[in-house]
Amino acid sequence: MIFNGGLVSSYYINSSLLGLKNTIWALILPLAVSSFNVIICRTFFKSTIPDGLIESAEIDGAGQFRIYFTIVLPISLPVLATIGLFLCFSYWNDWFQSLLYIDDQNLYSLQALLNSLMSNVDALARNASTMGVSYAQLVATMPKESARMAVAIIIVLPVALAYPFFQKYFISGLTVGAVKG
């Protein structure tokens, strides 16, 4: 869980073997499953769903898929909302996947565009003296800190608006396995 397969191997697998280079799937699939989320689900299922409930469904003749979809999934809303919130945060904050796998700027994620914008502003500010007098004056009056704060608001606002809808499930999903009174 701490050490992954490495950047070179994941790039080779995602771009060459799976053919995800310059597709929207390159932004979705590499982040879709993590070992942390699997451990959270396993812990939730082991500590929350009683074995007697599963056994009684098996005695009644239910198969594994029916047990999962009619018994386990309806009970698992807290863990699904928790993992959904984690995935929303990871997809929203990710700019690195776009940098690695996307060459077409029409497919860039918003975070990759904001990262590119800020790096362009920084490059202009660093190289203002080599551009000439009029460009140097323009760059000197450019609102660098205001741009950073505007980017920060764009990044934080959707997350702050989404969190209250997930909060009830998120808190109950994180307290899985805690001592109950």
C-alpha positions in Angstrom: 0.0 0.0 0.0 2.9 2.4 0.7 5.0 1.5 -2.3 3.4 1.2 -5.8 4.7 -0.3 -8.9 6.5 2.8 -9.9 6.0 5.6 -12.4 7.7 4.0 -15.4 5.9 0.7 -15.2 2.5 2.3 -14.7 3.1 4.7 -17.6 4.1 1.9 -19.8 1.1 -0.3 -18.9 -1.4 2.6 -19.1 -0.1 4.1 -22.4 1.3 1.2 -24.3 -0.5 -2.0 -23.2 -3.9 -0.5 -22.3 -3.8 2.2 -25.0 -5.0 4.9 -22.7 -2.7 7.7 -24.0 -4.7 10.8 -25.1 -8.0 9.4 -23.9 -10.3 10.5 -21.1 -9.9 7.0 -19.6 -6.3 7.8 -18.8 -7.6 10.3 -16.2 -10.2 7.9 -14.8 -8.8 4.3 -14.6 -5.4 4.8 -12.9 -7.1 6.3 -9.9 -10.1 4.1 -9.8 -9.0 1.4 -7.3 -6.6 1.8 -4.5 -5.6 -0.6 -1.8 -6.6 1.8 0.9 -10.2 1.8 -0.4 -10.2 -2.0 -0.5 -9.1 -2.2 3.1 -11.8 0.3 4.2 -14.4 -1.8 2.4 -13.1 -5.1 3.9 -13.0 -3.7 7.4 -16.5 -2.3 7.0 -17.9 -5.6 5.7 -16.2 -7.7 8.4 -17.2 -5.4 11.3 -20.7 -4.3 10.3 -22.5 -7.1 8.4 -23.3 -10.0 10.7 -22.5 -13.5 9.6 -25.9 -14.7 10.7 -27.5 -12.4 8.1 -25.5 -13.9 5.3 -26.1 -17.4 6.5 -29.8 -16.9 6.8 -29.9 -15.6 3.2 -27.9 -18.7 2.0 -30.3 -21.0 3.9 -33.2 -19.3 2.1 -31.5 -20.1 -1.2 -30.0 -16.8 -2.2 -26.9 -16.8 -4.3 -23.8 -14.7 -3.8 -24.8 -11.9 -6.2 -28.3 -11.7 -4.7 -26.9 -11.6 -1.2 -24.5 -8.8 -2.2 -26.9 -6.7 -4.1 -30.0 -7.1 -1.9 -28.4 -7.3 1.6 -24.9 -6.1 1.7 -25.1 -3.0 -0.6 -28.1 -1.4 1.1 -26.3 -1.7 4.5 -23.1 -0.3 3.0 -24.1 3.3 2.2 -21.7 4.8 4.7 -18.6 3.1 3.3 -19.7 3.8 -0.3 -20.2 7.5 0.4 -16.8 7.6 2.2 -15.0 6.0 -0.7 -17.0 8.2 -3.1 -15.9 11.3 -1.2 -12.2 10.1 -1.3 -12.4 9.5 -5.0 -14.1 12.9 -5.7 -11.2 14.6 -3.8 -8.5 12.6 -5.6 -10.0 13.2 -9.0 -10.7 16.8 -8.4 -7.1 17.5 -7.0 -5.3 15.5 -9.7 -3.3 17.3 -12.3 -0.5 14.8 -12.6 -2.4 12.3 -14.7 -3.1 14.9 -17.3 0.5 15.9 -17.3 1.6 12.2 -17.9 -1.0 10.8 -20.3 -2.6 13.7 -22.2 -1.0 15.6 -25.0 -4.1 17.2 -26.4 -5.0 20.3 -24.5 -8.7 19.8 -25.2 -8.6 16.8 -22.8 -6.8 18.5 -19.9 -8.5 18.5 -16.6 -9.3 21.8 -14.9 -6.5 21.3 -12.4 -3.9 20.7 -15.1 -5.0 23.9 -16.8 -4.8 25.8 -13.6 -1.3 24.4 -12.9 -0.2 25.4 -16.4 -1.6 28.9 -15.9 0.3 29.3 -12.7 3.6 27.9 -14.1 3.2 30.3 -17.1 2.7 33.3 -14.8 5.8 32.3 -12.7 7.9 31.8 -15.9 6.9 35.3 -17.1 7.7 36.8 -13.8 11.2 35.1 -13.7 12.1 36.1 -17.3 10.7 39.6 -17.4 14.1 41.3 -17.8 14.8 39.4 -21.0 11.6 40.4 -22.7 12.2 44.1 -23.2 11.1 47.3 -21.4 7.4 47.2 -22.2 7.0 43.5 -21.4 8.9 44.0 -18.2 6.6 46.7 -17.1 3.6 44.6 -18.0 4.9 41.6 -16.0 5.8 43.9 -13.0 2.2 45.1 -12.8 0.7 41.6 -13.3 -1.4 40.5 -10.3 0.5 37.3 -9.4 -0.9 36.9 -5.8 -4.4 37.7 -6.9 -4.2 35.0 -9.6 -3.0 32.5 -7.0 -5.9 33.3 -4.7 -8.4 33.1 -7.5 -7.0 29.6 -8.4 -7.3 28.6 -4.7 -10.9 29.6 -4.6 -11.6 27.7 -7.8 -10.0 24.6 -6.3 -11.6 24.8 -2.8 -15.2 25.9 -3.6 -16.6 22.7 -5.2 -15.1 20.6 -2.5 -16.5 22.8 0.2 -19.9 22.7 -1.4 -19.9 18.9 -1.9 -18.8 18.0 1.6 -22.0 18.8 3.5 -23.9 16.3 1.4 -21.5 13.5 2.2 -20.8 14.4 5.9 -23.4 12.2 7.5 -22.2 9.1 5.6 -18.5 10.1 5.9 -18.5 10.3 9.6 -20.3 7.0 10.1 -18.1 5.3 7.5 -14.9 6.4 9.3 -16.0 5.2 12.7 -16.3 1.7 11.4 -15.0 -0.7 14.0 -15.1 1.8 16.8 -16.4 0.7 20.2 -20.1 1.2 20.3 -21.9 2.0 23.5 
